[in-house]
Amino acid sequence: MEKNKSSLAKTFTLLAFVFFIASIISFEISTSRQTVAKAKSDAEAKAKEKDADVYEMLELFGRAFEITKERYVDDVNNKKLIENAIDGMLSKLDPHSSFLNADDFNDMTEQTTGSFGGLGIEVTMDKGVIKVISPLDDSPAFKAGIEAGDLITHIDDAQVQGLTLTEAIKKMKGKPGTKVKLKIFRENSEPLDITVVRDIIRTEPVKSKVKDDGNVGYIRLSTFNENSFDDMVKAIRKIKSDNPNVKGFVLDLRNNTGGLLDQAVKISDAFLNEGEIVSIMSRQKDGSRVFFASEGDVLDNKPLVVIINGASASAAEIVAGALQDHRRAVLIGTKSYGKGSVQTLIPLGDTALKLTTARYYTPSGRSIQAEGIEPDVVVNRAKIEEEKEDRMFSEETLTNALKNDTKKDTKKDAKSDSEKSDEERDAKDYQLIRAVDLVKGIAVYEERNNTTKSKLEEKVNSSKSKAKTEVKQPSKSPKTQNRQGK
């Protein structure tokens, strides 16, 4: 009987324990469900609140639109109001996002293909005025003397302040052959009035030549349009073909404000055998990408020096950053512009959005945005002047001195003068002179290093050969003696 009671008590205890555990589990499940339901309810409430905010703001926009249409001093076009509203929405986000109407979209397409109308300057808005990032090589603005960093305060005597960047650019555009007057403020200079004659701008992204009697190849890359990579490779191959003993190259990216991303990747890849070139990080998963180099160096691993300055931006910084991080090139010049964002052109019929969609990072993970790239060797612009020898007293200054009857006429045709002025410009380009010297120095160092390595290898191989001979000799000697003995 007692055993039955004991067994019954144990059964009741076990059932009570099971019931207790089940109660706890039920409570946890109920609590969890309540938590999930509450979280879901809160999320829905927040979403509804956001939707309500959007609807309220859209209603506010509609009211503002109607009031403007009704009460503005002049009659305004509906399309213009909407386009201005979209442009304002984008341009307030950052300096590079904007709305492109049909004309702007067409101009943008022309620029990337290498032919468009205007003055030939890359500009941005800075504190209410137009700042020149860089004039394009051989453009009307370049020939008129406009420089990177110039501030344009007036266009045809009308103030720039109060205009959007798009409006200011439109004022500077016009029919080829017409003139536009710009008031320029330049650091350490009096205000300048510069008149520029508009023209069709045909960009040649690549210019090339050889320096130092064919020992150094020079490649000037002024922009990244759809022809840049092909033209650069052709120029390099021609220099190598015409100058078999070329020791190295200078890649000039000064005043290059960027362009197409795929061209920057291809041009970087041309000098690299492997590794990351650039990474693009976006909020959208499918918008993030990493680009890698393929095997093959168009320079055959010859020394490369890259020149940059404060107007080297965007795609130019991608190339400079990749080559610097991989230690493929030595960077010389001054700190770059610091534009580390990517703009995507999103067509909307005959219009488009130019929207900042990502940031880019160099192979080492550096963001260039607002920081720029520091060159390995800082070389500022410098004015080089020849110091002429004083020839106040010479044979030709003497009274009744005989004339030189073999002296040739120094007059040259217009083409020769043009070529000479180009040479004179290079002769006073201190950054280029330093870059050429640096290429020569690296080439000499590598030649000596390779020669030393070759000599060391020959010495080591000779020592090994000698050691083998000495080891084999004793084994032959006893045999010889034995034979002689016989």
C-alpha positions in Angstrom: 0.0 0.0 0.0 2.8 2.3 0.9 4.6 1.5 -2.3 1.5 2.4 -4.3 1.2 5.7 -2.4 4.9 6.4 -3.1 4.5 5.6 -6.8 1.3 7.7 -7.0 3.1 10.7 -5.4 6.0 10.4 -7.8 3.6 10.3 -10.7 1.8 13.4 -9.5 5.2 15.2 -9.0 6.3 14.3 -12.5 3.0 15.5 -13.9 3.3 18.8 -12.0 6.8 19.3 -13.3 5.7 18.7 -16.9 2.8 21.0 -16.4 5.1 23.7 -15.0 7.5 23.4 -18.0 4.6 23.5 -20.4 3.3 26.6 -18.7 6.8 28.3 -19.1 7.0 27.3 -22.7 3.5 28.6 -23.4 4.3 31.9 -21.7 7.5 32.3 -23.7 5.7 31.6 -27.0 2.9 34.0 -26.1 5.4 36.7 -25.1 7.4 36.1 -28.3 4.3 36.4 -30.4 3.4 39.6 -28.6 6.9 41.0 -29.2 6.8 40.1 -32.9 3.3 41.5 -33.2 4.3 44.7 -31.5 7.5 45.0 -33.6 5.4 44.4 -36.7 2.8 46.9 -35.6 5.6 49.5 -34.8 7.2 49.0 -38.2 3.8 49.4 -39.9 3.1 52.5 -37.9 6.5 54.0 -38.9 5.9 53.1 -42.5 2.5 54.7 -42.4 4.1 57.7 -40.7 6.7 58.0 -43.5 4.0 57.6 -46.1 2.0 60.3 -44.4 5.1 62.5 -44.4 5.6 61.9 -48.1 2.0 62.6 -49.0 2.0 65.7 -46.9 5.2 67.0 -48.6 3.8 66.1 -52.1 0.7 68.0 -51.1 2.9 70.9 -50.0 4.7 70.8 -53.4 1.4 70.8 -55.2 0.3 73.9 -53.3 3.6 75.7 -53.9 3.4 74.8 -57.6 -0.2 76.2 -57.9 0.7 79.4 -56.0 3.8 80.0 -58.2 1.8 79.4 -61.4 -0.9 81.8 -60.3 1.0 84.6 -58.5 4.5 84.7 -60.1 5.3 88.0 -61.8 5.6 86.4 -65.2 3.7 83.6 -66.8 5.8 80.4 -66.4 5.8 77.1 -68.3 4.6 74.0 -66.4 7.4 71.9 -67.8 10.1 74.4 -66.8 8.7 74.6 -63.2 8.8 70.8 -62.9 12.3 70.4 -64.4 13.6 73.2 -62.1 12.0 71.4 -59.1 13.7 68.1 -60.0 17.0 69.8 -60.6 16.8 71.6 -57.3 16.0 68.3 -55.5 19.2 66.7 -57.0 21.6 69.7 -56.9 21.0 70.2 -53.2 22.2 66.7 -52.5 25.8 67.2 -53.7 27.6 69.3 -56.4 27.6 66.6 -59.0 24.0 65.4 -59.1 21.6 67.2 -61.5 18.7 66.9 -63.8 19.5 67.0 -67.6 16.8 68.3 -69.9 16.8 67.2 -73.5 19.5 69.8 -74.5 21.7 69.0 -71.5 21.4 65.3 -72.1 22.4 65.7 -75.7 25.4 67.8 -74.7 26.5 65.2 -72.2 26.4 62.5 -74.8 28.5 64.7 -77.2 31.1 65.2 -74.5 31.7 61.5 -73.9 32.1 60.9 -77.6 34.7 63.7 -78.0 32.9 66.6 -79.9 30.8 69.4 -78.5 30.3 73.1 -78.6 31.4 75.7 -76.0 34.5 77.3 -74.4 36.2 74.0 -73.4 36.3 74.4 -69.6 35.3 72.0 -66.8 33.5 74.0 -64.0 31.8 73.6 -60.7 29.9 75.9 -58.4 31.9 77.3 -55.4 30.3 79.8 -52.9 27.9 81.2 -55.4 30.4 81.7 -58.3 31.7 79.5 -61.0 35.1 77.8 -60.3 37.2 76.5 -63.2 38.4 73.0 -62.5 40.4 72.8 -65.7 40.4 74.2 -69.3 40.6 71.4 -71.9 43.9 71.3 -73.9 43.9 73.6 -77.0 40.3 74.7 -76.3 39.2 78.4 -76.7 39.4 78.8 -72.9 42.9 77.4 -72.8 44.1 79.6 -75.7 42.5 82.7 -74.0 44.6 82.1 -70.9 42.0 80.7 -68.4 43.6 78.6 -65.7 42.5 75.9 -63.2 41.3 77.6 -60.0 40.0 80.8 -61.7 36.7 82.1 -60.3 34.2 83.4 -62.9 32.1 86.2 -61.3 30.5 87.8 -64.4 29.4 86.5 -67.8 28.9 89.3 -70.3 28.9 91.8 -67.4 26.0 89.9 -65.7 26.7 88.5 -62.2 26.9 84.8 -61.8 25.6 84.9 -58.2 22.0 83.7 -58.1 22.4 81.4 -61.1 22.5 77.6 -60.9 25.5 75.8 -62.4 23.3 74.7 -65.3 22.1 78.2 -66.0 25.7 79.6 -65.9 26.9 77.0 -68.3 24.1 77.8 -70.7 25.1 81.4 -70.7 28.7 80.5 -71.6 27.5 78.3 -74.5 26.6 79.8 -77.9 27.1 79.5 -81.6 30.7 78.9 -82.7 32.5 82.1 -83.6 30.5 84.3 -81.2 32.3 85.9 -78.2 31.6 85.8 -74.5 33.2 88.1 -71.9 34.2 86.6 -68.6 35.4 88.5 -65.4 38.0 86.3 -63.7 39.3 86.5 -60.2 42.6 84.7 -59.8 44.7 84.2 -56.7 47.5 86.8 -56.3 46.2 88.8 -59.3 44.1 91.8 -60.2 40.6 91.0 -61.6 40.8 90.0 -65.3 38.4 90.6 -68.2 38.9 87.7 -70.7 37.1 87.4 -74.0 36.7 83.9 -75.3 35.6 83.0 -78.8 33.2 80.1 -78.8 34.0 77.1 -81.0 33.2 73.4 -81.6 35.3 71.5 -79.0 36.9 68.4 -80.4 38.8 66.7 -77.7 41.9 64.7 -78.5 42.3 62.7 -75.3 45.9 61.6 -76.0 49.0 63.5 -77.1 52.4 61.9 -77.2 56.0 62.8 -77.9 59.5 61.7 -76.8 61.8 63.5 -74.5 65.5 63.4 -73.8 66.5 62.2 -77.3 64.1 59.4 -77.4 64.9 58.0 -74.0 61.7 59.0 -72.3 58.2 58.6 -73.7 55.6 61.2 -72.8 51.8 60.6 -72.8 49.4 63.4 -72.1 46.0 62.2 -71.2 43.6 65.1 -71.0 40.2 63.3 -70.5 38.6 59.9 -70.3 36.2 59.6 -73.3 35.4 56.5 -75.3 38.6 56.8 -77.3 41.1 57.4 -74.5 42.3 53.8 -73.9 42.7 52.9 -77.6 44.5 56.1 -78.5 46.8 55.8 -75.5 47.8 52.2 -76.3 48.4 53.2 -80.0 50.6 56.2 -78.9 52.7 54.0 -76.5 53.3 51.3 -79.1 54.3 53.9 -81.7 56.8 55.4 -79.3 58.3 51.9 -78.5 58.4 51.1 -82.2 60.1 54.3 -83.2 62.4 54.4 -80.1 63.5 50.8 -79.2 65.8 52.1 -76.5 63.2 54.1 -74.6 63.9 53.7 -70.9 60.6 54.7 -69.4 57.4 56.8 -69.7 55.8 59.9 -68.2 52.0 59.8 -67.9 50.6 63.4 -67.6 47.2 63.5 -65.8 47.4 67.2 -64.9 44.1 69.1 -65.4 42.4 65.9 -66.3 38.9 66.1 -64.7 37.9 62.6 -65.4 35.2 61.0 -67.6 34.1 57.4 -68.2 34.8 54.9 -65.5 35.4 52.0 -67.9 38.2 53.9 -69.6 39.8 54.6 -66.2 39.7 50.8 -65.4 41.1 49.9 -68.9 43.9 52.4 -68.7 44.9 51.3 -65.2 44.8 47.7 -66.3 47.2 48.6 -69.2 50.0 49.1 -66.7 49.2 46.4 -64.2 49.6 42.6 -64.3 47.3 41.7 -61.4 45.4 42.9 -58.4 42.5 45.2 -57.7 42.1 48.4 -59.6 39.2 50.1 -57.9 36.1 49.1 -55.8 32.8 50.8 -56.2 30.5 50.8 -53.1 26.8 51.6 -53.5 23.7 51.3 -51.3 22.3 49.0 -54.0 23.9 45.5 -53.8 24.0 45.2 -57.6 25.6 48.7 -57.8 28.8 47.6 -55.9 31.6 46.2 -57.9 35.3 45.4 -57.7 37.5 45.7 -60.8 40.7 43.6 -61.2 43.7 43.8 -63.6 44.5 41.2 -66.1 48.0 40.0 -67.0 50.0 42.2 -69.4 51.8 45.5 -69.1 51.8 47.7 -72.2 55.1 49.3 -71.0 56.9 45.9 -70.5 57.5 46.9 -66.8 59.5 49.9 -67.8 59.6 52.8 -65.2 56.5 55.0 -65.1 56.1 58.4 -63.5 52.6 60.0 -63.3 52.2 63.8 -62.9 49.1 65.0 -61.1 47.9 68.4 -59.8 44.9 70.0 -58.1 42.8 69.7 -61.2 43.3 65.9 -61.6 40.0 64.5 -60.6 37.6 61.5 -60.6 38.8 58.9 -63.2 42.3 60.5 -63.2 42.4 59.8 -59.5 41.3 56.2 -60.0 44.3 55.6 -62.3 46.7 57.5 -60.1 45.5 55.7 -56.9 45.7 52.3 -58.4 49.2 52.8 -59.8 50.4 54.3 -56.5 48.9 51.5 -54.3 50.5 48.8 -56.5 53.8 50.7 -56.5 53.7 50.5 -60.3 54.4 54.2 -60.7 55.9 57.1 -58.9 53.5 60.0 -58.5 54.9 63.5 -58.8 53.3 67.0 -58.7 50.7 68.3 -56.2 47.7 66.9 -54.3 44.8 65.9 -56.6 41.2 67.4 -56.5 39.5 64.8 -54.3 36.4 63.7 -56.2 35.8 60.1 -54.9 32.2 59.7 -56.0 30.6 58.0 -59.0 27.8 59.6 -61.1 25.4 57.4 -63.0 23.5 58.8 -66.0 19.9 57.4 -65.8 17.9 58.1 -69.0 14.3 59.2 -68.6 13.1 59.3 -72.2 14.9 62.3 -73.8 16.0 63.6 -70.4 18.1 62.0 -67.7 19.2 62.1 -64.1 22.9 62.5 -63.4 22.9 60.9 -59.9 25.7 60.2 -57.4 25.2 56.5 -56.8 28.4 55.3 -55.2 31.8 56.0 -53.7 35.0 54.5 -55.1 38.0 53.2 -53.2 41.6 52.6 -54.2 43.1 49.0 -53.9 44.3 49.8 -50.4 40.8 50.9 -49.3 41.4 54.6 -49.4 38.5 56.9 -50.1 39.6 59.9 -52.2 36.5 61.9 -51.5 37.4 65.4 -50.3 41.0 64.2 -49.5 42.7 63.7 -52.9 45.8 61.8 -53.6 49.1 62.9 -52.2 52.0 62.5 -54.7 55.1 60.5 -53.7 57.2 63.5 -54.7 55.7 66.9 -54.2 56.7 69.3 -57.0 55.0 72.6 -57.3 54.6 74.7 -60.4 57.7 76.9 -61.0 58.6 79.5 -63.5 61.9 78.7 -65.2 63.7 81.6 -66.9 66.8 81.4 -68.8 69.6 83.7 -67.6 71.1 85.2 -70.7 74.7 86.0 -70.9 75.5 89.8 -70.9 76.7 90.6 -74.5 76.9 94.3 -74.1 80.5 94.1 -75.2 81.4 91.7 -78.1 82.9 91.9 -81.5 79.6 92.8 -83.1 79.2 95.8 -80.8 82.4 97.4 -82.0 82.2 100.4 -84.4 82.6 99.5 -88.0 82.7 95.7 -87.1 82.6 93.4 -90.2 79.3 91.6 -90.7 79.0 87.9 -90.8 78.6 87.0 -94.5 77.4 83.4 -93.8 74.7 84.3 -91.2 71.5 82.6 -92.3 68.0 84.2 -92.3 66.4 83.3 -88.9 62.8 83.7 -90.2 60.7 80.6 -90.1 57.3 79.6 -91.3 54.2 79.7 -89.1 54.4 75.9 -88.5 58.0 76.1 -87.2 57.1 78.9 -84.8 54.2 76.8 -83.5 56.5 73.9 -82.9 59.1 76.0 -81.3 56.6 77.6 -78.9 55.5 74.1 -77.8 59.2 73.2 -77.1 59.6 76.4 -75.2 56.5 75.6 -73.1 58.0 72.2 -72.3 61.3 73.8 -71.4 59.7 75.9 -68.7 57.4 73.1 -67.4 59.3 72.4 -64.1 57.0 69.4 -63.2 57.6 67.7 -66.5 61.3 68.3 -66.3 61.4 66.7 -62.9 59.3 63.8 -64.1 61.6 63.1 -67.0 64.6 63.2 -64.7 62.9 60.8 -62.3 62.2 58.3 -65.1 65.9 58.4 -66.1 66.9 58.0 -62.5 64.7 55.0 -61.9 65.9 53.5 -65.2 69.5 53.9 -64.2 68.8 52.4 -60.8 67.1 49.4 -62.3 69.8 48.8 -64.9 72.5 48.9 -62.2 70.4 46.7 -60.0 69.8 44.1 -62.8 73.5 44.3 -63.7 74.5 43.7 -60.1 72.1 40.8 -59.8 73.5 39.3 -63.0 77.1 39.5 -61.8 76.1 38.0 -58.4 74.3 35.2 -60.2 77.4 34.6 -62.5 79.6 34.6 -59.4 77.4 32.2 -57.5 77.2 29.9 -60.5 80.9 30.0 -61.0 81.5 29.2 -57.4 79.1 26.3 -57.6 80.8 25.0 -60.7 84.2 25.3 -59.1 83.0 23.6 -56.0 81.7 20.7 -58.0 85.0 20.4 -59.8 87.0 20.3 -56.6 84.7 17.7 -55.1 85.0 15.4 -58.1 88.9 15.7 -58.4 89.8 13.6 -55.3 87.7 10.7 -56.5 89.6 10.6 -59.9 93.1 10.9 -58.4 93.3 7.5 -56.7 92.1 5.7 -59.9 94.9 7.5 -61.9 97.5 6.5 -59.3 96.3 2.9 -59.3 96.5 2.7 -63.1 100.0 4.2 -63.0 100.9 1.7 -60.4 99.8 -1.1 -62.6 
